[in-house]
């Protein structure tokens, strides 16, 4: 099999004296902690603390386990990085530099935050997470090693949530598994479905069928979670990603142009139909959620919009709006006081970092999108996985918040996409 995610031989000499296999486990261990260990540690207390005004104080204080685990993992990254003598970061693609630029903006935002200590601490958490997920891809020659291990972590997630289903049952509002909310389970098992299907396609023999069975279980978990957004995106995003990857792999420029024009024509027809047919946003909400407010989201967005207008350019500082104890602006605002997000990732970016931050996120996303398409030209399967994950994260953030939110699984998946595409992989000619 041709290894299409090899960094090439640029680091071969510097990696001879370090245990590269250990480095390849750092990012998967970060996923294991965020997806399995931390949820299990909080499993018994989640029901009491997830909602209510008291959550602002609880979240603002952080947890000891998070600090210990991420400091240890970051220490491992720092140790191995120092021993590799790696100087290849200058060859990284634009989106990697933009990630660090946004991180720098997060740190600087503590100067105009009302809660600078909390803002700075959360910025440092973001830095730790970024190094734990992205840096191992730069240090390890074979990036496929890391990706395969992450697939096994998601397989474990599916198995654990299936095993405890008989113990918890399926409430009317939906099954949440080991997580705090049903939507959390829906997001994670949908992402897991993408990785497990990828693993099934890569492997042969018995492993292929094992992963295929796990993919079916992931679909079942998503259904019983009653997470309508995740169920819909589980179908839509692979189809959309497949279409985009197929177009990018067309070699003939005329054929590619014709295909793009056909897709644009279809899109224009859909927009025209939406203008002619009296079917608005409230009707979509009524169809999907059986109410016209997207289950209260429009009220949250109106509340957030008021504060965005007060600080539109640079926001209130990273991590300085939700979950900041007595300084939370949502206190006394009914059910909004018990929230930790605006249920829209882009609204939260503007709240925290203003339109400057949103512009940076847009350019970063475009850079990552283009890097994934470059990868897809010689590794269609991995490109399809990454683009599916990217589209899922971006579309899911219209209803939930995960962008630049420390330890949130979908944000970690976004960082994983950044890490895999940090630079153009060398395509080996020899087949093993």
N, C-alpha and C positions, 0 to 999 in steps of 0.2 A: 504493500500500500504506500502511495506517495504521501509524504508528510507535508502538507500544504501550509501548516502554521509554524514553520521553523523560522527562527530569527536569522538564520544563516550562521556563518562561522565567525562572525565578528567578535563574539564573546568567548569563543572556544578556549583560547589560552587562559583567560582570566577565570574561567569556571572550572578548570582542571582540579583546583585545590579546594573547592567548596562542595558541600553536599547539595547538589542541585535538586535532588529529590525532595529534600526538606523544604527548600524554597517553594517548590511546586505545590506544597500543602498549605502554605500560609493563607492564600485567598480562599481555598475551599474550607479551611477551618473558620475563617471569618464568616462565611455563609452558614456553616454548621452552627455557630454560636447564635447568629441572628435568626435563623430559621427554626432551630430545634431547641438548643440549650436555654437561651434566654426566655422563650415562650413557656417552656416547661417550668422554669424557676418561678415565673410570675403567674402560672396557670391558676393557682388557687386564689390569688388575691385580685385577679383582673376584674372579676364581676363586680367587686365592691368599689374599685377605684377608676374604672374606665370613664364613667360619666359622673357629673356633679361638679359643683364649683370647687370642691376640695382637690380636684385633680391638678389644678394650676400650681398649687403649692407642692404637691407630690412630685410632679414632673420637673419643676424648677430646681429641685435638689439633686436629681440624678441618682444613680445607683452605684454601689461599691463594685458589684460584679462587672458592670460595663467598664469601669475605670481600669480594673485589674486586667481583664481579658485583652482590651484594646492596647493597653500599654505594653503587655507582654508580646503581643503579635507585632506591634510597631518596633519593639526592641529587637525582635528577630529580623525584621526587615532591615533595620539600621545596621545590625551586625553583619549580615550577609552582603548588604550593599557596600559597606566599607571594605569588605574582603574581596569583592569582585573587581574593584577599580574601574567600574563601568563609567565610560565617558560618552556613551552613545545617545544620551538623552537629547543632545543637540540635534539629532536626526529625527526627533519625534515629529508627528504630524501636528497641524495647527490646533486641533481640538484638545490635545494634551496641554499645550501652553495656555489655552483659554480656561481649562480646568484650574490651573494654578493661578491664573489671573482672577478668577472668580473667588478662589480661596483667599487670595490677598485682599480682595474687596470685602469679604466677610470679616476678616480680622480688623481692617481699618474701620468698618462700620461700628465697632464697639465705641468709637469716639463720639458718635452722635446717638447712641442707644441710651434709653432711659435706665436700662439694667446692664451696664457695661460688663460686669462680672459674669453674668449669665451668657451674654452674647459672646464674650471672648472664650468662655469654656466650651460653648457649643461650636465655635469656629475651630477650636483645637480638636474637638471630637471629629469634626468633618475632615480635618487634616489627617488624623490617625486613620480614619476609614479609607481615605483616598490612597494613602501609602500602602495600607494592608491589601487593598484590592488591585491597584494599578501597578505598583512597583514590582511585584513578583513576575509579571509578564515581561517587564523590561530585563529582569535578571535571568530568566529561564530561557534557554535556547528553544526548547520545544514547548510552545504555548498550548499545544494539544493536550499535554499532560494535565495542565491546570483545568482546561475545559472538561476533560473526561471526569476528573474528580468532582467537579461541580455538578455534573450530571448525576453522579452517584449520591451526592448530598440531597438533591431533589428527589431521587428515588426513595431515600430514607424518609423524607418528609411525607411523601404519599403513603408509604407503608404505615408510619406512626399514626397518621390521621385516620386511616382506615381501621386500624386495630382498636382505637378508642371510640369509634363510632357506636358500637353496641353499648358502651358504658354511658355515653352521654345522650344517645338518641338524637332525633332530628326535631327540634322545636318548630313551631309554626312559622317563626320569623327566620329560620334557617340554621344550618349547622355551622358552628364556628371552629370546631376542632380544638387544637391546643392554643389557638389565638384569641385575641380579645374581642374580635368582631367577625361576623360572617363575611364581610367584604374583604377583610384581611386574608381569610382562608381562600376566598375566591381568587384574589390577586395572585397568591403564592402558588396554588395548584394549577392555575392557568399558565403561569410562567414555567412551572415544573413540567406541565404537559408539553410545552415547546421544547424544553431541553431533553425530555425523555424520548419524544418522537425523533429528535436529532440523534440521540444515542442508538435508538433502534435502527435507524437508517445506516449508521456507521458500522454497527457490529453485524456479525453473521452467526448463523447457527442458533444455539440455545439462548444466548444473550439477547439476540434480536427479538425472540418471542417473549422473553421475560420483560424487556422494556416495553414491548407492544402491550402486554397485559397491564403494566403499570400505567401506561398512557390511558387505557380504558378506565382504570380506577380513578385517575386524575379527572377525567370527564365526569365520572359519577360524583366525585366530591364537589366539583364545581356546581353541579346541578342541585345537590342537596344543600349547598350553602345558600341557595336562593339569591346569589349575587348576580343580578341581571346584567350589570355592566360587564362583568368578567365573562359571563356566558356568551354574550353577544360578541365581545372582542376575541374570544377564543376561536370563533369562526371567521370573523372579518379580517383580523390582522394577518393570519397566514396567507389568505387569498390575496390581499393587497400587496403584501411583501413578495409573494410569488410572482405577481404581475410585474412589479417594479424590477425584480432581479432578472426576470425573463427578458424584459426590454433592455436592461443594461448589458446583457450577454449577446444581444444580436450584433453580429459583426458587420453586416452590410448597412451602411449609413442610410441608404434610401429606404430599406425595409424598416429600420428603426424609426425613421422620421414618419413613415406611414402609420406605424403602430402607435406612436405618440399622438399623432393627429387624431386617430380613431378614438383613443382614450380621452383626449381633450374634448372631442365632439360629444362623446357620451356624457362627460361631466357637465358640459354646457346644457345638454338636453335635460339632465336631472335638475339643474338649477332653474331652467326655464319652466319645467313642470312644477317645481315647488312654488314658483311665483304665480302660476296660473291656478293651481289647486289650493283652496283655502285650508291649509294644514300647517299651523305654526308650531313654535317651540312648546307652547303650553299643551298643544295636542299631542306632541311627542311624549311629553312628560306624563300626560294622562294615559297614553297607551302603554308606556313601559312601567311607570311607578304607581299608576292609578290615582294620581293627584296632579295638580297643575304647577306645583312648586319644586319638582324634582326632590321630593321628600324633605322639604324645608330648605333646600340649598339656595333657592332664590332669595330667601330672607337673609341667609348668611352672606351672600354676595352683595346684597344691598348694604348690609352693615359694614362689610369690608370696603365697599366702594366709597363710603363716607370718609373713612380714615385714609384711603389712598389719595383722595382729593386734598387732604391736609398735608401730605408729604409725598408728592408724586415722583420726584426725581431720584432720591436715594433711600426712600422708605424710612422705617423705624429702626433699622439695624438687624443684622442676622440673628435669628432666633429670639427676637425681642418683642414679638407681638402676642403669640400664644404661649400658654404654659409658663408664665413668668411670675407666678405667685400673686401677691396683692397688687402688683403693678399692671396686671392684665387689664386691658381696656374693655374686655368682654364681661367683666364682673357686673352683675346686676342686669344682664341682658337676657334673662330667661334661659332657654335651653342653650343659647350660644355661649353662656358662661362656662359650660361643661365641655367645650370643644377644644381641640388642640390644632385645628386646621380649618381652612376656609372651604374645604372640599372642592378645591380647584388649585392645582399646583401652580398655575401661572398667576392667579390672584395672590397666592401666598408669596411668590417671588417678588411681585410688585410691592406688597405690604412690607416686606423685609428689606429689599434692596432697590426699590423704586423701578422706574422705567429704564434706568441705566443698567440695572441687573437683568431685566427682561431682555434687553437688546443683546447683552453678553450671552445669555442663555440661548437666544435664537441663533447667533453666529456659531456658538459651540455646537448646537444640534445640527446645523447645516454641515459643518465640518465633519462631524461624526458620520452623518448620513453619506457623505461623499466617500469617506474612507471605507465604509462598509461596502459600498458599490464597487470600489476598487478591489477589495478582497473577493467579492462575489465573482469577479471576472475569471479568476482561476481556482476558486473554491466555492462553488455555488451553494453547497449544502451549509457550510458555516456562515456564508453571507446571508443565506435565507434565514437561519436561526437568529443572527444578530439583528437583521432588519425587522424580523417579526417581533423580537423583544423590544427594539427601539420604538416601533409603532405602537405596541401595546402600552409601553410606559407613557408615551406622549398622549395617546387617546385616553388612557385611564386617568390622566391628570386633568381632564376636563371635569371629572366628577369626584376625584380623590386627590390628595396631595402627597407626592413622594419626591419631587425634585429637590435636591439639596437638603434632604431631611436625614440626618444621621441615623444609620442602622436600619432604615426602612428598606425592606428587601428589594422593592422595585428600583430604588436609587442605587443599591448595590449592583443590580443587574445592569443598569445604565453604566456604572463605572466599569463593570466587567467588559461591556462592549467597547468602552474607551481603551481598556487595557489590551484587549486582543488586537485592536487596530492601531496600536500606538505608533507603528511604522509599517512599511510595506514588508510582508514576510518574503523570505527567499523561497522560490519554488525549486525544490530539488529535482534534478533530472533523473537521477538514479532511483530506481524502485527497490524497496526493501522486500 
